Amino acid sequence: MFCNNCGKPQEKDNLFCASCGKALEQQDDANKEVGADKKAKSEKSSITLVSFGCIVGAVIGVFLLLNLGGVFNDPAADVIAALENDEYLEALLLVAELPDNAIESLQNKLSGRIETLFEEFFRENIEYSIAIMELNTIERMNFHELLPELNNVRGRINNINLSRISFHIAEELFSRGDYLGALEEYRHVILDDPNFYIAQERINNVIYAYRAQVLNKIVGIHYEDIIRTLHNELRILENDPEFMQILTITEQSYVIATITEANSLLAQNKFSEAIEEINNALLFVPNDERLTSKIAEVSTTFVAVTISEADYLLSQRKFDDATAIIHNALGIVPNNEQLRSKIDVINARRPVSITELTSISGRSGRFVPSNRTRDNYQNVHVNVITFPNIIGGTFHTLLDGRYTRLRGTLFVRDGETNHLVHMITAFELDGRILEAHAMGKTCRPISIDIDLSGGNEFRIITESSNRSWAFPIHFADFRLYP
C-alpha cells in the first residue's frame, strides 16, 4: 500500500503515513473508487471487442460457405467413393454433374486411383474383372491426359492375369506328369507376376523330371531313334548339358558302327548297300568328316566298277543292259559326271534297227514287225521284220558316216511250203553288191555281218528268182552299228 500524498510505501496496518502524517484510510477509499471506475471501463471495452469479433466471424463464415463450399462437400471425393463401391454408373453420373472447379481435383484423384487399382490387383485383393471394369469406367470419363497411364496399367494387369492363368495351368499339368506342357506354361510366367520365382523353381523341377523320363525312353532303341529323340528334346530343353553329352556319345558310336557295316558290305561287293548305309547315317549326323570321307571313297570305287561292267556289256553288244546298270548307278550316286558321260558313250555306240532309218519301196511299202518267230529249223528269233508276201522290196538309207556295220540274221519262217521259188536278198553299198543270198524252203538261217565303213548309200534288195509271187524272207534283229 502507498501514501496518496507522498507516494511512500506503507505498512498494511498503518492509519497514517509515516512520512507526511496524512490519514491513509481516506486514501484507500479513494483508491477503491478509482479502481472500480477503471474496472467498469475495462468490462465495457471487453464487451465491445467480443461483439466485434462475432460480427467478423459471421462474415468470414458466410464467405466460406458461398465461395469454398467444396471444402466441406467434395464432388471429386464422391466420384472416387462410388468407384471404390463398384457403383460405376453412379460415378459416371457424378462426373457429368461435376462443377468446373472440381475437375482438376478429380483428375488428380483418378490418377492415384489407377495406381491403387494396380497395387490391389497385384496383391490379389481384387479380381481381374473388377479391375478392368473400373479402368474402363475411368476411361469413359474422357480425361485424355489419363489415357497413357490407363493403357499402361491395363496392359500390365492383362499381362499379369495371363501369367497367373499360365501358372495355374502349369501346376495342374505338372501334377498330372505332363512335363512338356507344364514347362511351356511355366515359361509364360512373367517377372511382374508374384508367382514368377516359384515358376522358375518349378521349371528346374520339371526339367529334372522330364530328363529322367526321356532317358528311360531311349534305353535299348536304335541309334537313329536316340539321335532323333535327343534332337527333338533339345528344341525344348535348349542346350541341356546332359542331353548334349549323350547326343555326342551316341553320334560317335553311330558313325563307328556305320563305317564298320559299310566295310562289311564292301567286302561282299555290295556297293549300293554300303552307300545307302552311309547316306542314311549322314541324315542323322550331317557333315561328319569320317562319313563324308567314306562316302567319297565308296562312291569312287562303285563308279569305277559300274563303268567296267558297262564296258564289258558293250563289248558283248548288250547296249540296253549297259544302259540299265549306268542308270541304276545314277540312282545311287546322282549327278556323277563319269556316269553321265558313259551314257553318252553308250548312246553313241548303240545300234539302231533298220526300221528306224529306212525308206522302203515295194508293193507293201512297209515292214511288218513280229516279236517272236520260228525259223524252218525251229529256232526262235526276236525283233523280226519282213516284206510281206511280195515279189520284192528295197530298204534304202544314207549312212552319212554315222554307221559302219550291219548285223542280223536272215531266215525262212517255219511252215513255208513254196519250194519251187527262191528269194534273193542282196546287200548293196554305193551301187556295189557286197553279199547276195538265194534262200529256199530248206535253207538254214544266215548270219549277216557286213562292214559298211566308208560307204554312204546302203540298200537291201529282195526279189523272187522268177519275178513272181514268193514266200517272204525274215530279218531278225537287223541293226546298224555306229
HELIX and SHEET records of a PDB file:
HELIX    1   1 LEU A   24  ASN A   67  1                                  44    
HELIX    2   2 GLY A   69  VAL A   71  5                                   3    
HELIX    3   3 PRO A   75  GLU A   84  1                                  10    
HELIX    4   4 TYR A   88  ALA A   96  1                                   9    
HELIX    5   5 ASP A  100  ALA A  102  5                                   3    
HELIX    6   6 ILE A  103  PHE A  122  1                                  20    
HELIX    7   7 TYR A  128  ARG A  140  1                                  13    
HELIX    8   8 HIS A  144  LEU A  146  5                                   3    
HELIX    9   9 LEU A  147  ARG A  176  1                                  30    
HELIX   10  10 TYR A  179  TYR A  186  1                                   8    
HELIX   11  11 PHE A  196  LYS A  217  1                                  22    
HELIX   12  12 TYR A  223  ILE A  236  1                                  14    
HELIX   13  13 PRO A  241  ALA A  267  1                                  27    
HELIX   14  14 PHE A  271  PHE A  284  1                                  14    
HELIX   15  15 GLU A  289  SER A  315  1                                  27    
HELIX   16  16 PHE A  319  ILE A  332  1                                  14    
HELIX   17  17 GLU A  337  ARG A  349  1                                  13    
HELIX   18  18 ILE A  354  GLU A  356  5                                   3    
SHEET    1   A 4 VAL A 352  SER A 353  0                                        
SHEET    2   A 4 HIS A 474  TYR A 481 -1                                        
SHEET    3   A 4 VAL A 380  THR A 386 -1                                        
SHEET    4   A 4 VAL A 368  ARG A 374 -1                                        
SHEET    1   B 4 VAL A 352  SER A 353  0                                        
SHEET    2   B 4 HIS A 474  TYR A 481 -1                                        
SHEET    3   B 4 ARG A 405  PHE A 411 -1                                        
SHEET    4   B 4 ILE A 446  ASP A 451 -1                                        
SHEET    1   C 5 SER A 359  GLY A 362  0                                        
SHEET    2   C 5 GLY A 392  LEU A 398 -1                                        
SHEET    3   C 5 GLU A 457  SER A 464 -1                                        
SHEET    4   C 5 MET A 423  LEU A 429 -1                                        
SHEET    5   C 5 ARG A 432  MET A 439 -1                                        
END                                                                             
